Amino acid sequence: MPSHLASALKCITAIKLKKQGLSQAKISKLLGINRSTVSHYLHGRNVSPKSLKVAKIIINFCPRDFILFVQSVIEKKEEVKTIVKTCQNRNFKVLVKDSCIGCGTCSEKCPMDAIKISGLKAKVNSKLCCGCEFCIKVCKTNSIEIMEVKNNGN
């Protein structure tokens, strides 16, 4: 069953990426699948309706549970990142307080590679943040705040 759900998540991602204007070749590379499979996904073949229904439910999990699930069925980190950022319909703003000591623990824990250490302080690319809060859990100085940004910017 996990492979069926992985395929369903990749199918949904492929469809969304195609709507964003990506070529089948690019989608194939991002998802680690051949072009034939991408074509089948885009034409509604290869994935059962039940698997797609479950995958759509999974996409709406809280950010932490969504990424944990995707990590459990998809082995390659870059594919996980592509699926999470493409399917997740949420945006986040991340603030790093001055109390940050730049230890790098948050950067090491971030599954999306959204955090870099620069000038002894964590710098977060909010566009890459998936809102999982793994960084908050490991921050010894409680220096990270993550806020969901609604579509209207608030």
N, C-alpha and C positions, 0 to 999 in steps of 0.2 A: 504493500500500500504506500509506503513512503516514496517509492519511485514514481507512482502515479501522481502523487501530490507535487513532487518536484517537477514533473512534466507539465502539470496544470499551471503551476506558478510560472514556469518558463513560457508557456503558451500565452498567458495573460500579459506577461512582460513583453513578449514579442509583438503582440497586437498593439500595445501602448507605444512601444518604440517605433513601430511602423507608422502610427498616427502622428508621431513627432517628426516624421520625415526620414528616418534612418533606412538605409538600404538593407536588403536581406543579407548581404555579405557582412555588413557591420553588425547586425543583430546576431548573426551566426557566431561571429567572433566574441561578442560580449557575453553570450550565453553558453558558449562552449558546445554548440550543437552544429550539425551540418546544415547547409542551405536547404536541402530537401525537407528536413524536419521543420525548419522555419516556414517553408512554403506550406507544408501540411497544417501547421498551427494557424497560419494566416487564412487558410481556407476551411477551417473548422474540422479538421481531421486529426486523428491520432490521440485525442484526449477525450475521455468519457465525460458526459454531462455531469455525472455525480462528482467526479474529481474536480471539475471546474467549479461546481457549487461549493464544495468544501474549501477550495483554494480562495474563493471570494470571501468566505467567512474568515479564513486565516488572515487575509490581508487587513481585515478590520480589527484584529487583536490589538491590544495596547502595544506601543512600539517595542518595549522590552520583549514581550512574548512573541511578537511577530519575528523579530530578528533571531531570537533563540530557535524558533521553529525552522526558519529558513536555513540557519546554520546546521540544523539537525538532518536536513534532507539534501542539502547542496554542499559539496565538499570544498569547492574552490572559492576563496575569499572574494575575488573580483566578481564572480558570478553572484554571490550573496549580495554584495554591495549594489550591483546593477538591479537585481530584483527588488531589493528593499527601497532604493531611491525611486525606481520607476513606478512601483505599485503603491507605495505609501502616499496617501493623499493628505499628508500633513507637512507643515513647515515649522521650523523651530528657530528661535533666536537664543543664542547662548551668550551669557555674560560671564567674564572671568574677573573676579574682584582683585583688588590690590594685594590682598592677603596671600595670593598665589606665590609659592616659592620656586616654581619651575622644576619640581622634582621629576616630572615626566611620567608619573604613575598613570595619570589620566590618558595620556597619549598612547601608552602601551596597551591600555584596556579598551580603547575605542575601536569597535569593529568596523567603523566606516572610514578610519584614517582621517578624521575631521580635525584632529588636534595635533598641533606642532608646538614645540618649545622654541621660543625666540626671545632673546634678551632676558633670560631667567624668568619667563612668564609663559603660561600656556596661551596660545592663540588658536581660536576655534573658527573654522570655516562653517558658519551656520547653514550654508547651502548643502553641505555634506552630512550634517547632523541628522540622525534618525530619531532622536528623542528617547533612546533606550535608557539613559541615565546611568550607564555603567561607570562613566567618569565621576559622577556625583558620589556613587557608592565607595569609590576608592580614594577620593580626595581627602587627605588628612587635615587640610586647612579649611574645608567647607567653602571653597572659593568659586565654585561653579554653580551657576543658575541656568536652567533651561526652561524656556517659556514657549508654549505653542503659539504660533502666529496664525490667526484666522485669515481666511482668504482676503478680507478687506484690509489686511495689514495690521490689525490690532491683536 
